Amino acid sequence: MPAATSSEMQHSFKWQQVCAWLLRVGLAAAFLSAVADRLGLWGQPGGRGVSWGDMAHFYDYTAEVNGFLPSTLIPAVAWLATIAETGLGFALLSGVCRRPVALATGVLLTLFALAMSISLGVHSALAYSVPTAAAAALLLATLARPRCSLLRTDNASLSPVGGATVTASPLECRR
């Protein structure tokens, strides 16, 4: 089998960048949409397309998913999940520290899938494709650039392809 040409490798790399960008945007949208729902931005509880509508209903869902935890921990777990999903959602969109953010996203989704499976049954996690999203995030961690910074000098963080450069900053992430 002939070796891939430089042009073929470059084309493949660009497609990989596009796919990684789509994964980042998709995962971020899922996280930020869920947070918007529990903060009432998609509508009132019971409204069409609204899962929770407020934090009180999200507490109930958190208690259901984490039925193995003491009820006193539920508000803290609900707010930790909300904070983590908000932070990871914006980090995925911005492209900051891609590998650690993707890994943290995969771990959070894996924990969610495990909690759903334990409390509600495996079908529940599978029906919402949580294991698929976790696997996608973990795959994204393998595709991420090895170096990144919080302070970027370019505007290409949301661009799926391009020759963006990253400069050093106080927070430097490496392999």
C-alpha positions in Angstrom: 0.0 0.0 0.0 1.5 3.4 -1.0 2.3 5.9 1.7 0.0 8.9 2.2 1.1 12.0 0.4 1.6 15.3 2.3 -1.6 16.7 0.7 -3.6 13.6 1.8 -2.3 13.9 5.4 -3.1 17.6 5.5 -6.6 17.0 4.2 -7.1 14.3 6.8 -5.8 16.6 9.5 -8.2 19.3 8.5 -11.1 16.9 8.7 -9.9 15.8 12.1 -9.9 19.5 13.2 -13.4 20.0 11.9 -14.7 16.9 13.7 -13.0 17.9 16.9 -14.6 21.4 16.6 -18.0 19.8 16.0 -17.5 17.6 19.1 -16.5 20.6 21.2 -19.5 22.6 20.1 -21.9 19.7 20.5 -20.8 18.8 24.0 -20.8 22.5 25.0 -24.3 23.0 23.6 -25.6 20.0 25.6 -24.1 21.2 28.8 -25.1 24.9 28.4 -28.6 23.9 27.3 -29.1 21.7 30.4 -27.9 24.6 32.6 -30.2 27.0 30.8 -33.1 24.6 31.4 -32.5 24.3 35.2 -32.2 28.1 35.5 -35.6 28.6 33.7 -34.2 30.1 30.5 -36.1 27.5 28.3 -39.4 28.1 30.1 -41.4 27.3 33.2 -41.6 23.8 34.7 -43.9 21.6 32.8 -43.6 23.7 29.6 -43.1 22.2 26.2 -39.5 21.0 25.8 -38.6 22.0 29.4 -37.1 19.2 31.5 -36.9 21.1 34.8 -37.5 24.8 34.5 -36.0 25.7 37.9 -33.5 24.4 40.4 -36.2 22.9 42.7 -37.2 20.5 39.9 -33.6 19.9 39.1 -33.0 19.0 42.8 -35.7 16.3 42.5 -34.1 14.9 39.4 -30.6 15.0 41.0 -32.1 13.1 44.0 -33.6 10.5 41.6 -30.3 10.0 39.6 -28.3 9.9 42.8 -30.6 7.8 44.8 -27.7 6.1 46.6 -26.6 9.5 48.2 -28.0 11.0 51.4 -30.6 13.6 50.7 -28.6 16.2 52.5 -26.0 16.1 49.7 -28.4 16.6 46.9 -28.4 20.5 46.7 -24.6 20.4 46.8 -24.4 17.8 44.0 -27.0 19.7 41.9 -25.0 23.0 42.2 -21.6 21.2 41.6 -23.0 19.6 38.5 -24.4 23.0 37.4 -21.1 24.8 38.0 -19.1 22.0 36.3 -21.3 21.9 33.3 -21.3 25.7 32.9 -17.5 25.9 33.2 -16.8 23.0 30.9 -19.4 24.2 28.4 -17.7 27.6 28.1 -14.2 26.0 28.1 -15.2 23.7 25.3 -16.5 26.6 23.3 -13.5 28.8 23.9 -11.0 26.0 23.2 -8.9 26.7 26.3 -6.8 23.8 27.6 -8.5 21.4 25.2 -7.1 18.1 26.5 -7.8 18.6 30.2 -11.2 20.1 29.5 -12.1 17.2 27.2 -10.9 14.7 29.8 -12.9 16.4 32.6 -15.9 16.4 30.4 -15.5 12.7 29.8 -15.1 12.0 33.5 -18.2 14.0 34.4 -20.3 12.3 31.8 -19.0 8.9 32.8 -20.0 9.6 36.5 -23.4 10.8 35.3 -23.8 7.6 33.3 -22.8 5.4 36.3 -25.2 7.3 38.6 -28.0 6.9 36.1 -27.3 3.2 35.7 -27.1 2.6 39.4 -30.3 4.5 40.3 -32.4 4.3 37.2 -31.1 1.3 35.3 -28.7 1.0 32.4 -31.4 1.7 29.8 -31.8 5.2 31.2 -28.2 6.1 30.5 -28.3 4.5 27.1 -31.6 6.2 26.2 -30.0 9.6 26.7 -26.7 8.5 24.9 -24.7 9.5 28.0 -22.0 6.8 27.4 -21.7 7.9 23.8 -21.2 11.5 24.9 -18.6 10.4 27.5 -16.8 8.4 24.8 -16.8 11.3 22.4 -15.3 13.6 25.1 -12.6 11.1 25.9 -11.8 10.7 22.2 -11.7 14.5 22.0 -9.0 14.4 24.7 -6.8 12.3 22.5 -7.2 14.7 19.6 -6.6 17.9 21.5 -3.5 20.0 21.0 -0.8 19.3 23.6 -0.3 22.9 24.6 -2.7 25.7 25.3 -3.2 28.9 27.3 -5.9 30.9 28.9 -4.7 34.1 27.2 -5.0 33.8 23.5 -3.7 36.3 21.0 -5.8 35.0 18.0 -9.5 34.9 17.3 -9.5 31.3 15.9 -10.6 29.5 19.0 -14.0 28.8 17.5 -12.7 28.2 14.0 -12.7 24.5 13.0 -9.6 24.9 10.8 -6.8 27.4 10.6 -3.2 28.1 11.6 -4.0 29.7 15.0 -1.0 30.4 17.2 -1.0 30.2 21.0 1.1 32.3 23.2 2.4 31.6 26.6 0.4 32.8 29.6 0.2 32.3 33.4 -1.7 29.1 32.9 0.0 26.7 30.5 -1.3 23.2 29.9 1.0 20.5 28.6 0.7 16.8 27.9 
